[in-house]
Amino acid sequence: MYAIKAIYDGNSFNPEEPIPVKGKYEVVITFTNPIITKSTKRKRMLRYFGSWDEEDVKTINEIVEERIHFSTGRDEI
């Protein structure tokens, strides 16, 4: 038996690693954890801080955006 990781996008499965077999196989598909996007995480965080004013929320969103792209293009990371 082989197990590989894949992501289901609602329509198809996209393997995250090479499939180690050829030909037809019977498979068992197990859905483990939903993928939570950064946008969803941000919305969840902000939901708990309803007392913040618009300027605070704007500042938080700016910080989150900066951190999302923190390692992009950086060789040392």
Secondary structure, 3 states (H helix, E strand, C coil): CCCCCEEECCCCEEECCCCCCCCCCCCCCCCCCCCCCHHHHHHHHHHCCCCCCHHHHHHHHHHHHHHHCCCCCCCCC
